[in-house]
Amino acid sequence: MNITHTKLQPFPLSPPLNHRALLFSSKSLSLPRKLKHAHVKNSPSFASTLYRKHTLLSYGCSGISISRIRSSISGVEDEKQQKPVLVKRAYPFDEIEPKWQRYWEENRTFRTPDDVDASKPKYYVLDMFPYPSGAGLHVGHPLGYTATDILARFKRMQGYNVLHPMGWDAFGLPAEQYAIETGTHPKLTTLRNINRFTSQLKSLGFSYDWDREISTIEPEYYKWTQWIFLQLLKRGLAYQAEVPVNWCPALGTVLANEEVVDGVSERGGHPVIRKPMRQWMLKITAYADRLLEDLDELDWPESIKEMQRNWIGRSEGAEVEFCVLDSDGRETDMKITVYTTRPDTIFGATYLVVAPEYTLLSSIVSIKQRESVEEYQEIASRKSDLERTELQKEKTGVFSGCYAKNPTSGEPIPIWVADYVLASYGTGAIMAVPAHDARDHDFASKFDIPIKWVVTPNNGNCIETVKAYSGEGIIINSSNMNVGLDINGLSSKEAAYKIIEWAENNGKGKKKVNYKLRDWLFSRQRYWGEPIPVIFLEDSDESIPVLETELPLTLPELDDFTPSGTGEPPLSKAVFWVKTIDPSSGKPATRETNTMPQWAGSCWYYLRFMDPKNPNEIVDKAKEKYWSPVDVYVGGAEHAVLHLLYSRFWHKVLYDIGVVSTKEPFKCVINQGIILGEVQYTVYKDTDGNYISADSSDELGEYLPEIIPEERVVKSGEFFVLKENPNIQLTARSHKMSKSRGNVVNPDDVVSEFGADSLRLYEMFMGPFRDSKTWNTSGIEGVHRFLGRTWRLIVGSPLHHGVFRDGTLVTDEEPTTEQLRALHKCITKVTEEIEGTRFNTGISAMMEFINAAYKWDKLPKAIIEAFVLLLSPYAPHMAEELWSRLGHPDSISYEAFPKADPVYLKESTIVLPVQINGKTRGTIEVEKGCSEEDAFTLASQDEKLSKYLDGKPIKKRIFVPGKILNVILDRQSAKAGSIQ
């Protein structure tokens, strides 16, 4: 890859700011909290006092007592004659960071050329597509972005072609809801939000290739989303069906499951019912086995793979038919087919349960029970699938008034209607075995239905009849010679096999593989989404795909985005757009007015980043073959199932039609932890206003909670208590950042006070990347001090007027062995930790290096240059500035990352115990192979050992190389008490 970098031009320093603008925040100086709000903060004399404290800390004089600082502050008002002194920051990040961000943008430093040198290795590192909300970023968002940026910068420096793009998942419900509330077109708010996100990301120095920026709302992009839909349609993987949806009559719209809470709309609290509507579906179930099997080859967290396995939910069992009986107990032609994973327990099926939406229910229910069943159906229609299947909820149901025949036992069993069975899973009906299924046991116990035990544990233990036994074992009570079936004494597996064989031979059922996975409901009754490229002939309602040459089918402009109130999508209002002509037949037709879901555009964006400007195909084959698959994909665990599953499904379809060359889109997935808001301390009061200790009552919900500031809190053992009353224990908890809780921290504020490099380092230093962490603004001061120490080590301390000198303090001297060992130890650790995404320990290694470097008399250029290269992925702004000051005209971004030399990693020193008259008095560090004389000299110079040796007559020395030095003193001296 040939990249030309423009020679760096000097940037003028910013004009001097007033003393208030240049003050450190009181928080960053760890001042007493009560002082942070004192009026004296803004006085010029206070500024000079802070400058003195900062100067002392800059020179390493951190031993000054805080009491002296407080004393000097208390007397600042008396310093009438003192002139204001400008206070510079720990290092001039406010000048450095904008300077290098301009340089990167003007020189397109991180642009990945369209045609790369394919002989070089590639590295495609990707963040999960962000949705640009109006709230902008909070400090939790840059966690993953910083990690991917470190990896991208690291791999560039290792000689890889790196693809590190950014774009926007910009269609969707939030923008449409805002448009409805404000009357603002969603495109305007979306573009405004994108601009906000972009500026925030650029302010953090992320090395994205902004030339490849894409957005799902661009017609040039969603043209290819529509094209993929047409390919699905051609292959029978897209179809229409009547399916139950969440319909809100008051809002006049369909709601997603997450928008329904306790049977009412999240917005407005209006009743929601389940209503069948015509919807587009995608046949993801056709790929269920491949989606399951190919998980084994992926470098993903095992927890994420297990979540996908459970969502797909493959199970092996049997479909069995139960004949419905008439009112006289005779068999009818109607049959209820059930799916069961435990055919071995069929003799224990004492009732059937059908879903309230079961298609044959109206034909089955008795006249006497019809009213009760219809009333129950109405209640069930207001519940979401999640509410209905929750294990802990109380079971509800109603008797249908009808019976079916157990095909194995021959006994009549009642048919019940219950909402814990879903019409969308299996056949919409189950055989209930209350002795061996917990849900069925709860239901049978509540409605007094017989419970028949047919499995006993292998270990011979007695069955507890108060609860279900769901394990396998030995079959009992399972014989009926009238139908030629006896499975008593068989194991569960043997019995299951025999039941399936019997069912197939007698026309009663068959072996069946089933999945929890349902086909993907692809329609949305929204305006702000991709138009579905299908038209319907008016005379026949036949669906006709839009010609590929007519793509993109663009979204029409609308002034009214509100729901129609009839169930028709908002697009139905665009009459001029809806009415069209079928180009093939010339017949009048109407366009599809449903739109695609937000998931659609985010299913395949990783492919478009490889070739974002291609007008002729979704991605160039050669580019796709080079860049695929994504090497590292980083994002939140909340996308573990749906987004990743849908993306894998579309990718496999594209693989089958020859668009992509790999079976899977993402080689490695990493889920970063969540950054929680700062700890909130809560104290409780009773109705009289008295404090209640959190450990004194199990019912804190009865008392009034009050969040109190940290200065009123003190740690007592393992708990937090009220400072003014230590008997009152508090609750301390961190919550996920949200506007409603008021615990959102804006990264812009952190960057303004500490700089982007400090924010980047702190997010990586908080703890392991994959773990959740609690934000603590005061904690950023530690990494900020580290960067300040690094700057002052290399550049020097500020001059008397607060401005740092040009250049550096490095010398051209040859490094010492000690310096080389410290450097190469740091290189090894930083390299290993970046590759293992253990970023916090990589930062620790660099901190150790800086601590060691402060003890050196000279700073060899070769050593410092290598360290700046190590720092570059983490703190790119500072690294660029230091690299420039070290005399390099080009960006550091493509310089070679240092490699450790094994020669300097070998330990050449050992710790040698030193004894005086046989008693160990200390240790010394010596070179391997050290002579006796050298060891004794070092011992004599050691501060702790010298007091035993100075002026003392020595009788002899016993030296075992590498083991011990024992100095035997003259006995006479010993008697004189010189070594007592």
Helices and strands as residue ranges (DSSP letters): H 19-22, H 33-36, G 39-42, H 44-58, H 66-74, G 76-78, H 93-107, E 122-127, H 142-157, E 161-163, E 167-168, H 173-182, H 186-203, G 210-212, E 214-215, H 219-234, E 238-248, E 253-255, G 257-259, E 260-261, E 264-265, E 273-282, G 284-287, H 288-293, G 294-297, H 302-312, E 315-325, E 331-340, G 343-348, E 351-354, H 361-364, H 370-380, H 385-389, E 398-405, E 412-417, E 429-432, H 438-447, E 455-457, E 473-475, E 479-480, E 485-486, H 492-505, E 509-514, E 520-521, E 534-537, E 543-545, G 548-550, G 570-573, H 575-578, E 579-581, E 588-591, H 599-602, H 605-608, H 621-627, E 632-635, G 637-639, H 642-656, E 669-671, E 675-676, E 680-685, E 691-692, G 700-702, E 704-708, G 710-712, E 713-716, E 719-722, E 725-729, E 731-733, H 747-754, H 756-765, E 773-774, G 777-779, H 780-795, H 817-835, H 839-853, H 861-871, H 876-885, G 892-894, G 902-905, E 909-916, E 919-927, H 932-941, H 943-949, E 954-960, E 964-969, H 971-975
